[in-house]
Amino acid sequence: MDVLSLQTVASGAPITAVAGTFALFALFLSLTAHIAARNVLGDVEVKKAFAVGPVPAAIAVVFTAFELNSFLALGLAIAFDFGLVRFLYGRSNRLSAYVVFIHFVVSVILGVVLFGLAVILSTAPF
């Protein structure tokens, strides 16, 4: 049995739930990365954003599964996000940092809105 299996069994979450969480989070971060890059850089390819999103998602899932420091995970995710944006889009450090900042802001805002909508819908009487 691998380490991830042991970790998810101990916390009560099946591996499929962890994989689904990772996939949805990677899709969400890819979408917000494309929104950020498009707003800062103009017309950009969507496939580049799909290379950016999974890395911070993987960092978040691994650090959460192993109950590691979340601030370290955030710093590492932002650093890898910067590196990927810099490499894939081929822009200067300053412009890449601006894209990463906008990516962070868009992710937080859209995440809060979607979470709030989910909470409101979960309390609606049916």
C-alpha positions in Angstrom: 0.0 0.0 0.0 1.4 3.4 -0.9 1.7 6.4 1.4 -1.2 8.3 -0.1 -3.5 5.3 0.5 -2.4 5.1 4.1 -2.9 8.8 4.5 -6.4 8.9 3.0 -7.5 5.8 4.8 -6.4 7.3 8.1 -8.3 10.5 7.5 -11.4 8.7 6.2 -11.2 10.0 2.6 -11.1 7.5 -0.2 -8.4 8.0 -2.9 -11.1 8.8 -5.5 -12.2 11.8 -3.4 -8.6 13.1 -3.2 -8.1 12.6 -7.0 -11.4 14.3 -7.7 -10.5 17.2 -5.4 -7.2 17.5 -7.2 -8.8 17.4 -10.7 -11.4 20.0 -9.9 -8.9 22.3 -8.1 -6.5 22.0 -11.0 -9.3 22.9 -13.5 -10.2 25.9 -11.3 -6.7 27.1 -11.1 -6.2 26.6 -14.8 -9.3 28.7 -15.5 -8.2 31.5 -13.2 -4.6 31.3 -14.7 -6.0 31.8 -18.1 -8.2 34.7 -16.9 -5.2 36.4 -15.3 -2.9 35.9 -18.3 -5.6 37.1 -20.7 -6.2 40.2 -18.7 -2.5 41.1 -18.3 -1.0 39.8 -21.6 -3.9 40.0 -24.0 -4.7 37.1 -26.3 -2.9 34.0 -25.0 -3.3 30.3 -25.7 -5.5 28.3 -23.3 -3.3 25.3 -23.3 -0.6 27.2 -21.4 -3.0 27.8 -18.6 -3.7 24.1 -18.4 0.0 23.6 -17.7 0.0 26.2 -14.9 -3.0 25.1 -12.9 -2.1 21.5 -11.9 1.1 22.4 -10.1 -0.3 24.6 -7.4 -3.2 22.2 -7.1 -0.8 19.3 -6.5 1.1 21.3 -3.9 -2.1 22.1 -2.1 -3.4 18.6 -2.1 -0.1 17.0 -1.0 0.5 19.6 1.8 -3.1 19.1 3.0 -3.0 15.3 2.8 0.2 15.2 4.9 -1.0 18.0 7.2 2.1 20.2 6.5 2.4 23.9 7.0 -0.1 25.8 4.8 2.0 29.0 4.6 4.9 27.0 3.2 2.5 25.4 0.7 1.2 28.8 -0.3 4.7 30.2 -0.8 5.8 27.2 -2.7 2.7 27.2 -4.9 3.2 30.9 -5.7 6.9 30.3 -6.5 6.1 27.5 -8.9 3.3 29.5 -10.4 5.7 32.3 -11.1 8.3 29.9 -12.6 5.7 28.3 -14.9 4.3 31.7 -16.0 7.8 33.0 -16.6 8.8 29.9 -18.6 5.5 29.3 -20.6 4.7 32.9 -21.5 8.3 34.1 -21.9 7.8 37.5 -20.2 10.0 39.5 -17.9 10.2 38.8 -14.2 8.1 41.9 -13.4 5.3 41.1 -15.9 5.3 37.4 -14.8 5.0 38.5 -11.1 2.1 40.7 -12.1 0.4 37.8 -13.9 0.9 35.7 -10.8 -0.5 38.4 -8.5 -3.6 38.7 -10.7 -3.9 34.9 -10.8 -3.9 34.9 -7.0 -6.4 37.7 -6.7 -8.8 36.2 -9.3 -8.5 32.8 -7.6 -9.4 34.2 -4.2 -12.3 36.3 -5.5 -13.8 33.6 -7.7 -13.3 31.0 -4.9 -15.0 33.1 -2.3 -17.9 33.8 -4.7 -18.4 30.1 -5.7 -18.1 29.0 -2.1 -20.6 31.6 -1.0 -23.0 30.5 -3.7 -22.6 26.9 -2.7 -23.4 27.7 1.0 -26.4 29.7 0.0 -27.7 26.9 -2.3 -27.1 24.3 0.4 -29.3 26.2 2.8 -32.2 26.8 0.4 -35.4 25.0 1.2 -36.5 22.4 -1.4 
